[in-house]
């Protein structure tokens, strides 16, 4: 015989699994905490300043 399935419970289980999948995606996208975010932004700022410091002045070109 076939297994009897409660449709209400099946819908709830499917909805829970969908929410769990969405939560996993959100953790991957937005999961870094404040300390990590500040550290990453500081590193990006240092890199940008270092890059800018090595830029050549083009105002002295005779062209």
N, CA, C and O atoms as a GROMACS GRO file, in nm:
protein
  252
    1UNK      N    1   0.082  -0.119   0.000
    1UNK     CA    2   0.000   0.000   0.000
    1UNK      C    3   0.086   0.125   0.000
    1UNK      O    4   0.204   0.122   0.038
    2UNK      N    5   0.028   0.231  -0.042
    2UNK     CA    6   0.098   0.359  -0.049
    2UNK      C    7   0.102   0.424   0.090
    2UNK      O    8   0.017   0.398   0.175
    3UNK      N    9   0.201   0.507   0.108
    3UNK     CA   10   0.215   0.578   0.234
    3UNK      C   11   0.116   0.695   0.237
    3UNK      O   12   0.103   0.768   0.139
    4UNK      N   13   0.049   0.710   0.348
    4UNK     CA   14  -0.047   0.819   0.363
    4UNK      C   15   0.030   0.946   0.399
    4UNK      O   16   0.112   0.945   0.490
    5UNK      N   17   0.003   1.055   0.325
    5UNK     CA   18   0.073   1.182   0.345
    5UNK      C   19  -0.027   1.289   0.385
    5UNK      O   20  -0.128   1.309   0.318
    6UNK      N   21   0.002   1.357   0.494
    6UNK     CA   22  -0.080   1.469   0.536
    6UNK      C   23  -0.037   1.590   0.454
    6UNK      O   24   0.076   1.638   0.469
    7UNK      N   25  -0.124   1.641   0.369
    7UNK     CA   26  -0.089   1.750   0.277
    7UNK      C   27  -0.053   1.878   0.352
    7UNK      O   28   0.034   1.953   0.307
    8UNK      N   29  -0.119   1.904   0.463
    8UNK     CA   30  -0.089   2.025   0.540
    8UNK      C   31   0.055   2.018   0.593
    8UNK      O   32   0.129   2.116   0.584
    9UNK      N   33   0.093   1.903   0.648
    9UNK     CA   34   0.229   1.887   0.698
    9UNK      C   35   0.331   1.892   0.585
    9UNK      O   36   0.441   1.945   0.602
   10UNK      N   37   0.295   1.837   0.470
   10UNK     CA   38   0.387   1.839   0.356
   10UNK      C   39   0.411   1.982   0.309
   10UNK      O   40   0.524   2.019   0.277
   11UNK      N   41   0.305   2.063   0.305
   11UNK     CA   42   0.319   2.204   0.265
   11UNK      C   43   0.407   2.278   0.365
   11UNK      O   44   0.493   2.356   0.326
   12UNK      N   45   0.384   2.254   0.493
   12UNK     CA   46   0.464   2.321   0.595
   12UNK      C   47   0.612   2.280   0.585
   12UNK      O   48   0.701   2.363   0.598
   13UNK      N   49   0.637   2.151   0.561
   13UNK     CA   50   0.774   2.103   0.549
   13UNK      C   51   0.843   2.166   0.428
   13UNK      O   52   0.959   2.208   0.436
   14UNK      N   53   0.772   2.173   0.316
   14UNK     CA   54   0.828   2.234   0.195
   14UNK      C   55   0.858   2.382   0.217
   14UNK      O   56   0.962   2.432   0.174
   15UNK      N   57   0.767   2.453   0.285
   15UNK     CA   58   0.788   2.595   0.313
   15UNK      C   59   0.908   2.616   0.405
   15UNK      O   60   0.986   2.708   0.384
   16UNK      N   61   0.924   2.530   0.508
   16UNK     CA   62   1.040   2.538   0.597
   16UNK      C   63   1.169   2.516   0.520
   16UNK      O   64   1.267   2.587   0.544
   17UNK      N   65   1.171   2.421   0.430
   17UNK     CA   66   1.291   2.393   0.351
   17UNK      C   67   1.325   2.511   0.259
   17UNK      O   68   1.442   2.543   0.241
   18UNK      N   69   1.224   2.574   0.202
   18UNK     CA   70   1.247   2.691   0.117
   18UNK      C   71   1.305   2.806   0.200
   18UNK      O   72   1.398   2.874   0.156
   19UNK      N   73   1.248   2.828   0.320
   19UNK     CA   74   1.301   2.934   0.407
   19UNK      C   75   1.444   2.905   0.449
   19UNK      O   76   1.526   2.996   0.458
   20UNK      N   77   1.474   2.778   0.475
   20UNK     CA   78   1.610   2.741   0.514
   20UNK      C   79   1.707   2.767   0.399
   20UNK      O   80   1.819   2.813   0.421
   21UNK      N   81   1.664   2.738   0.277
   21UNK     CA   82   1.748   2.766   0.160
   21UNK      C   83   1.772   2.915   0.143
   21UNK      O   84   1.884   2.957   0.112
   22UNK      N   85   1.669   2.995   0.161
   22UNK     CA   86   1.682   3.140   0.150
   22UNK      C   87   1.773   3.194   0.259
   22UNK      O   88   1.853   3.284   0.234
   23UNK      N   89   1.762   3.139   0.381
   23UNK     CA   90   1.847   3.182   0.491
   23UNK      C   91   1.993   3.150   0.460
   23UNK      O   92   2.082   3.230   0.491
   24UNK      N   93   2.018   3.037   0.401
   24UNK     CA   94   2.156   2.999   0.365
   24UNK      C   95   2.214   3.098   0.263
   24UNK      O   96   2.330   3.138   0.273
   25UNK      N   97   2.134   3.137   0.166
   25UNK     CA   98   2.179   3.234   0.066
   25UNK      C   99   2.206   3.369   0.133
   25UNK      O  100   2.306   3.434   0.102
   26UNK      N  101   2.119   3.412   0.223
   26UNK     CA  102   2.139   3.540   0.292
   26UNK      C  103   2.264   3.538   0.379
   26UNK      O  104   2.335   3.638   0.387
   27UNK      N  105   2.291   3.424   0.445
   27UNK     CA  106   2.413   3.415   0.525
   27UNK      C  107   2.536   3.428   0.438
   27UNK      O  108   2.635   3.489   0.479
   28UNK      N  109   2.530   3.373   0.319
   28UNK     CA  110   2.644   3.383   0.228
   28UNK      C  111   2.662   3.528   0.179
   28UNK      O  112   2.775   3.575   0.165
   29UNK      N  113   2.552   3.597   0.154
   29UNK     CA  114   2.560   3.734   0.102
   29UNK      C  115   2.591   3.837   0.210
   29UNK      O  116   2.674   3.925   0.190
   30UNK      N  117   2.525   3.826   0.323
   30UNK     CA  118   2.531   3.932   0.424
   30UNK      C  119   2.589   3.883   0.556
   30UNK      O  120   2.566   3.946   0.660
   31UNK      N  121   2.664   3.775   0.556
   31UNK     CA  122   2.700   3.708   0.678
   31UNK      C  123   2.819   3.761   0.754
   31UNK      O  124   2.847   3.711   0.862
   32UNK      N  125   2.891   3.859   0.704
   32UNK     CA  126   3.009   3.902   0.778
   32UNK      C  127   2.970   3.996   0.891
   32UNK      O  128   2.884   4.083   0.875
   33UNK      N  129   3.035   3.978   1.004
   33UNK     CA  130   3.002   4.061   1.120
   33UNK      C  131   3.071   4.197   1.110
   33UNK      O  132   3.147   4.222   1.016
   34UNK      N  133   3.044   4.282   1.204
   34UNK     CA  134   3.092   4.420   1.199
   34UNK      C  135   3.244   4.429   1.200
   34UNK      O  136   3.301   4.509   1.126
   35UNK      N  137   3.309   4.348   1.280
   35UNK     CA  138   3.455   4.353   1.289
   35UNK      C  139   3.519   4.314   1.155
   35UNK      O  140   3.613   4.379   1.110
   36UNK      N  141   3.468   4.210   1.093
   36UNK     CA  142   3.522   4.166   0.965
   36UNK      C  143   3.495   4.271   0.857
   36UNK      O  144   3.581   4.299   0.774
   37UNK      N  145   3.376   4.330   0.860
   37UNK     CA  146   3.339   4.432   0.762
   37UNK      C  147   3.431   4.554   0.774
   37UNK      O  148   3.478   4.607   0.674
   38UNK      N  149   3.457   4.598   0.899
   38UNK     CA  150   3.545   4.714   0.921
   38UNK      C  151   3.687   4.682   0.875
   38UNK      O  152   3.753   4.768   0.816
   39UNK      N  153   3.734   4.561   0.903
   39UNK     CA  154   3.868   4.522   0.862
   39UNK      C  155   3.880   4.519   0.710
   39UNK      O  156   3.980   4.565   0.655
   40UNK      N  157   3.778   4.466   0.642
   40UNK     CA  158   3.780   4.460   0.496
   40UNK      C  159   3.778   4.600   0.436
   40UNK      O  160   3.851   4.627   0.341
   41UNK      N  161   3.695   4.689   0.491
   41UNK     CA  162   3.687   4.825   0.440
   41UNK      C  163   3.818   4.902   0.464
   41UNK      O  164   3.860   4.980   0.379
   42UNK      N  165   3.881   4.879   0.578
   42UNK     CA  166   4.009   4.944   0.607
   42UNK      C  167   4.117   4.896   0.510
   42UNK      O  168   4.198   4.975   0.462
   43UNK      N  169   4.117   4.767   0.480
   43UNK     CA  170   4.214   4.713   0.385
   43UNK      C  171   4.191   4.770   0.245
   43UNK      O  172   4.286   4.803   0.175
   44UNK      N  173   4.065   4.783   0.206
   44UNK     CA  174   4.033   4.843   0.075
   44UNK      C  175   4.078   4.989   0.071
   44UNK      O  176   4.130   5.035  -0.031
   45UNK      N  177   4.059   5.061   0.180
   45UNK     CA  178   4.099   5.202   0.186
   45UNK      C  179   4.250   5.215   0.178
   45UNK      O  180   4.301   5.301   0.106
   46UNK      N  181   4.324   5.129   0.252
   46UNK     CA  182   4.470   5.130   0.245
   46UNK      C  183   4.518   5.099   0.103
   46UNK      O  184   4.610   5.164   0.053
   47UNK      N  185   4.456   5.003   0.040
   47UNK     CA  186   4.494   4.967  -0.097
   47UNK      C  187   4.469   5.084  -0.193
   47UNK      O  188   4.553   5.113  -0.278
   48UNK      N  189   4.355   5.150  -0.179
   48UNK     CA  190   4.323   5.263  -0.265
   48UNK      C  191   4.422   5.378  -0.244
   48UNK      O  192   4.465   5.441  -0.341
   49UNK      N  193   4.458   5.405  -0.119
   49UNK     CA  194   4.554   5.512  -0.092
   49UNK      C  195   4.692   5.478  -0.147
   49UNK      O  196   4.759   5.565  -0.202
   50UNK      N  197   4.733   5.353  -0.133
   50UNK     CA  198   4.863   5.310  -0.185
   50UNK      C  199   4.864   5.322  -0.338
   50UNK      O  200   4.963   5.365  -0.397
   51UNK      N  201   4.755   5.283  -0.398
   51UNK     CA  202   4.745   5.291  -0.544
   51UNK      C  203   4.749   5.438  -0.589
   51UNK      O  204   4.816   5.471  -0.687
   52UNK      N  205   4.679   5.523  -0.519
   52UNK     CA  206   4.675   5.665  -0.553
   52UNK      C  207   4.812   5.730  -0.532
   52UNK      O  208   4.850   5.820  -0.608
   53UNK      N  209   4.886   5.686  -0.431
   53UNK     CA  210   5.016   5.745  -0.401
   53UNK      C  211   5.119   5.714  -0.512
   53UNK      O  212   5.215   5.788  -0.529
   54UNK      N  213   5.098   5.607  -0.585
   54UNK     CA  214   5.192   5.569  -0.690
   54UNK      C  215   5.150   5.622  -0.829
   54UNK      O  216   5.211   5.588  -0.930
   55UNK      N  217   5.048   5.702  -0.832
   55UNK     CA  218   4.999   5.755  -0.958
   55UNK      C  219   5.095   5.865  -1.007
   55UNK      O  220   5.146   5.945  -0.929
   56UNK      N  221   5.117   5.868  -1.134
   56UNK     CA  222   5.203   5.971  -1.194
   56UNK      C  223   5.124   6.100  -1.214
   56UNK      O  224   5.005   6.097  -1.243
   57UNK      N  225   5.192   6.213  -1.199
   57UNK     CA  226   5.129   6.342  -1.229
   57UNK      C  227   5.132   6.362  -1.378
   57UNK      O  228   5.238   6.352  -1.440
   58UNK      N  229   5.019   6.391  -1.438
   58UNK     CA  230   5.014   6.414  -1.582
   58UNK      C  231   5.004   6.562  -1.615
   58UNK      O  232   4.998   6.598  -1.732
   59UNK      N  233   5.000   6.648  -1.515
   59UNK     CA  234   4.989   6.792  -1.537
   59UNK      C  235   5.118   6.850  -1.596
   59UNK      O  236   5.114   6.955  -1.660
   60UNK      N  237   5.232   6.783  -1.576
   60UNK     CA  238   5.361   6.832  -1.625
   60UNK      C  239   5.388   6.793  -1.771
   60UNK      O  240   5.489   6.834  -1.828
   61UNK      N  241   5.300   6.715  -1.830
   61UNK     CA  242   5.322   6.673  -1.969
   61UNK      C  243   5.309   6.791  -2.062
   61UNK      O  244   5.217   6.871  -2.047
   62UNK      N  245   5.401   6.803  -2.161
   62UNK     CA  246   5.395   6.917  -2.254
   62UNK      C  247   5.282   6.904  -2.357
   62UNK      O  248   5.257   6.999  -2.431
   63UNK      N  249   5.215   6.792  -2.363
   63UNK     CA  250   5.109   6.771  -2.465
   63UNK      C  251   4.993   6.855  -2.441
   63UNK      O  252   4.896   6.849  -2.517
   0.00000   0.00000   0.00000
